[in-house]
Amino acid sequence: MKDLHEDSMWRAVAERDSSYDGLFFYGVSTTGVYCRPGCPARTPRRENVVFAFSREWLERAGFRPCRRCRPEMASPNSADAEMVVHLCRLIEQAERTLSLKELSQEVGVSESTVSRLFQVALGVTPRQYTDALRLRRFRAALHGAADVAAAAFDSGYGSARAVYDGARGRLGMTPKTYGRRGNGVDIDYNIAATPLGHLLVACTSSGVCAVKLGDDPKELERELECEFAAAKLHKGTAKVDGWMTPLLDYLAGRLPWPELPYDVRATAFQHRVWDFLRKIPPG
């Protein structure tokens, strides 16, 4: 995936690097125009440039599309994005795990092409996307299932062992306690703005228990309160900083393609975040 830290985006603009087209846009405050990174127009002064990950944001801010690079037109990545979205929807609707061969046959390209497109567009493999969906379903099933085993099988895990190997480290507590909505557990959380939206990170003494992404921070808090209705929630404590700070830096440079549907980006985002957080020692 492309590096989307601000200094890298400015370098792409200065070098007219069209490989970044569709990944971000930039507006020029002195002209009121927004462009693709590869626009052939004269390079603006750095202090007059505003970066954004969607055309809509720039247009709401009063910028109009450039007549030379036509940023309002379909991105060069559009066809690949449509293929990735089609396969993601297929994975979501399937009652079993689809093989890479089955996915490649569905769209008529090689297995290596499918893997490459997923990695470039989302930063995950098709299998990792499947795992992220399964974990999301497991979390939801725990609140209504008779026991952990029932929730595991309903979510597509083949055994209780697979649940504890694949999910326990991403709950911040035992599956049984999670099913009881964190009864008696102290949970610290905080919210920060990212290029993808507002990010909420919550943790217990055992590790991170929730990572949420959304446009409305108050809605994120409501979701957390519902998910852990029996827990004791504490906002803005320093305990979360050890997880939040490195995560924000990680996300700044590794964003999915903005033209992909929000739910697809969020699912891939969840897997990559949890995978990254596993590498950070608690505290």
C-alpha positions in Angstrom: 0.0 0.0 0.0 1.1 3.6 -0.6 2.5 5.7 2.1 -0.1 8.4 2.8 1.7 10.5 5.5 1.4 14.2 4.6 5.0 14.6 3.6 4.7 11.6 1.2 1.5 13.1 -0.3 3.3 16.4 -0.9 6.2 14.7 -2.6 3.7 12.9 -4.9 2.1 16.3 -5.8 5.5 17.9 -6.4 6.6 15.0 -8.6 3.2 14.7 -10.3 3.2 11.0 -9.4 0.1 9.6 -11.1 0.4 6.3 -9.2 -1.3 8.1 -6.3 -4.3 9.2 -8.4 -7.5 8.1 -6.7 -5.8 7.6 -3.3 -6.0 11.2 -2.3 -6.8 14.7 -3.8 -5.5 18.1 -3.0 -7.1 21.5 -3.1 -5.3 24.8 -3.7 -6.6 27.6 -1.5 -5.4 30.4 -3.9 -7.3 29.1 -6.9 -10.2 27.2 -5.3 -9.4 24.2 -7.5 -8.8 20.6 -6.4 -6.7 18.1 -8.4 -5.3 14.6 -8.6 -1.7 14.1 -7.5 -0.6 13.6 -11.1 -2.1 16.8 -12.4 0.1 18.4 -15.1 -0.8 21.9 -13.9 1.9 24.1 -12.3 2.8 22.8 -8.8 1.3 25.1 -6.1 3.1 26.4 -3.1 3.1 23.9 -0.2 1.4 26.4 2.3 -1.6 26.7 -0.1 -2.3 23.0 -0.4 -5.0 21.1 1.5 -5.0 17.2 1.3 -8.2 15.1 1.4 -9.2 11.5 0.9 -12.5 12.3 -0.9 -13.7 14.6 -3.6 -16.9 15.3 -1.6 -15.0 16.8 1.3 -13.2 19.2 -1.0 -16.3 20.2 -2.8 -18.2 20.8 0.5 -15.2 23.1 1.4 -15.8 25.1 -1.7 -13.2 23.7 -4.1 -14.2 23.0 -7.7 -12.6 20.2 -9.9 -9.6 21.0 -12.1 -10.3 21.2 -15.8 -7.0 19.6 -16.7 -6.8 16.4 -14.6 -10.6 16.1 -14.1 -10.6 14.6 -10.6 -14.4 14.3 -10.6 -14.1 11.5 -13.2 -13.7 7.9 -12.4 -10.4 6.9 -10.9 -7.9 4.7 -12.9 -8.4 2.2 -10.0 -12.2 2.0 -10.5 -12.2 -1.3 -12.4 -9.9 -3.0 -9.9 -11.9 -1.5 -7.0 -15.2 -2.9 -8.5 -13.5 -6.4 -8.7 -12.3 -6.2 -5.1 -15.8 -5.1 -3.9 -17.5 -7.9 -5.8 -15.2 -10.5 -4.2 -15.7 -9.0 -0.8 -19.5 -9.3 -1.2 -19.1 -12.9 -2.3 -17.0 -13.7 0.8 -19.6 -12.0 3.0 -22.5 -14.0 1.6 -20.8 -17.4 1.4 -21.7 -20.0 4.0 -18.1 -21.4 4.0 -14.6 -20.1 3.5 -14.0 -19.6 -0.3 -10.6 -20.7 -1.6 -8.4 -18.3 -3.6 -8.9 -20.5 -6.6 -12.7 -20.1 -6.4 -12.4 -16.3 -6.0 -10.1 -16.1 -9.0 -12.4 -18.2 -11.2 -15.3 -15.9 -10.2 -13.7 -12.9 -11.8 -11.6 -14.6 -14.5 -8.1 -13.6 -13.3 -5.2 -15.4 -11.8 -4.9 -16.2 -8.1 -1.9 -14.0 -7.8 -3.8 -11.1 -9.3 -6.6 -11.5 -6.7 -4.1 -11.6 -3.9 -2.3 -8.5 -5.3 -5.4 -6.5 -5.7 -6.6 -7.2 -2.1 -3.2 -6.3 -0.7 -2.9 -3.1 -2.8 -6.6 -2.0 -2.2 -7.1 -3.1 1.4 -3.8 -4.2 2.8 -5.1 -7.7 3.6 -5.4 -11.1 1.8 -8.8 -12.6 1.0 -8.3 -15.1 3.9 -7.6 -12.3 6.3 -10.7 -10.5 5.1 -12.7 -13.7 5.8 -11.1 -14.0 9.3 -12.1 -10.4 10.1 -15.7 -11.1 9.1 -15.8 -14.2 11.3 -14.4 -12.4 14.3 -17.1 -9.7 13.9 -19.8 -12.3 13.7 -18.4 -14.1 16.8 -18.4 -10.9 18.9 -22.1 -10.3 17.9 -23.0 -14.0 18.5 -21.6 -14.1 22.0 -24.2 -11.7 23.3 -27.1 -13.9 22.3 -25.7 -17.5 22.3 -26.3 -20.0 25.0 -22.6 -20.6 25.5 -19.2 -19.8 23.8 -19.2 -23.1 21.8 -22.6 -22.2 20.2 -21.4 -18.7 19.3 -18.2 -20.2 17.8 -19.9 -22.6 15.6 -22.6 -20.1 14.5 -19.7 -17.8 13.5 -17.9 -20.3 11.4 -15.2 -21.5 13.8 -14.5 -25.2 13.5 -13.7 -25.8 17.1 -13.6 -24.2 20.6 -9.8 -24.4 20.3 -9.9 -22.2 17.1 -12.0 -19.6 19.1 -9.4 -19.3 21.9 -6.5 -19.2 19.5 -8.0 -16.7 17.1 -10.4 -14.5 19.1 -9.5 -14.4 22.8 -6.5 -12.1 22.2 -8.9 -9.7 20.4 -11.5 -9.5 23.1 -9.4 -8.1 26.0 -11.2 -10.6 28.2 -12.4 -14.2 28.1 -15.2 -14.9 25.6 -17.5 -15.8 28.5 -17.0 -12.4 30.1 -17.4 -10.7 26.8 -20.8 -12.5 26.4 -21.8 -11.0 29.7 -21.0 -7.5 28.3 -17.9 -7.1 30.3 -19.6 -7.6 33.7 -17.4 -6.1 36.4 -14.5 -5.2 34.1 -12.8 -1.8 34.1 -12.5 -0.5 30.5 -10.4 2.6 29.6 -11.0 4.2 26.2 -10.2 7.2 24.1 -11.2 8.7 20.7 -8.9 10.4 18.1 -9.4 11.7 14.6 -7.8 9.8 11.6 -7.9 10.2 7.8 -10.5 7.4 7.8 -12.7 9.0 10.5 -12.8 9.0 14.3 -11.1 6.0 15.9 -12.1 4.7 19.3 -9.7 2.3 21.2 -10.7 0.6 24.4 -8.6 -1.6 26.6 -8.7 -3.7 29.8 -5.8 -4.8 32.0 -5.5 -7.8 29.7 -5.3 -5.8 26.4 -7.4 -4.1 23.8 -11.1 -5.0 23.8 -12.5 -2.7 21.1 -11.4 -0.8 18.1 -14.1 1.2 16.3 -14.1 3.5 13.4 -16.9 6.0 12.4 -17.8 9.5 11.5 -19.6 10.4 14.7 -17.5 10.1 18.0 -20.7 10.2 20.1 -22.1 7.3 18.2 -18.9 5.4 18.7 -19.3 5.9 22.5 -22.9 4.8 22.4 -21.8 1.6 20.6 -19.1 1.0 23.2 -21.6 1.5 26.0 -24.0 -1.0 24.4 -21.3 -3.6 23.7 -20.0 -3.4 27.3 -23.2 -2.4 29.2 -22.1 -4.2 32.4 -18.5 -2.9 32.5 -17.1 0.2 34.1 -16.1 2.7 31.4 -13.4 5.4 31.9 -12.7 7.9 29.1 -9.5 9.7 28.4 -7.2 7.9 30.7 -3.4 7.6 30.0 -3.7 3.8 30.0 -4.9 3.9 26.4 -2.1 6.1 25.0 0.3 3.2 24.8 -2.0 1.6 22.3 -3.4 4.7 20.6 -0.2 6.6 19.8 1.6 3.9 17.7 -1.7 2.9 16.1 -2.4 6.4 14.8 1.0 6.6 13.3 0.6 3.2 11.7 -2.8 4.1 10.2 -1.6 7.4 8.8 0.6 5.7 6.2 -1.5 2.6 5.3 -5.1 3.5 4.2 -7.4 1.4 2.0 -8.5 2.9 -1.3 -11.0 5.7 -0.6 -13.3 4.7 -3.5 -14.1 1.4 -1.8 -17.4 1.2 0.2 -17.0 2.2 3.9 -18.0 -1.2 5.3 -15.4 -3.0 3.1 -12.7 -0.6 4.2 -13.8 -0.9 7.9 -13.6 -4.8 7.8 -10.1 -4.7 6.3 -9.1 -2.0 8.7 -10.3 -4.1 11.7 -8.0 -7.0 10.7 -5.0 -4.8 10.1 -5.5 -2.9 13.4 -5.8 -6.1 15.5 -2.8 -7.6 13.7 -0.7 -4.5 14.5 -1.9 -4.2 18.1 -0.8 -7.8 18.8 2.8 -6.6 18.2 2.6 -3.8 20.8 3.4 -4.8 24.4 0.7 -3.8 26.9 1.3 -0.4 28.6 
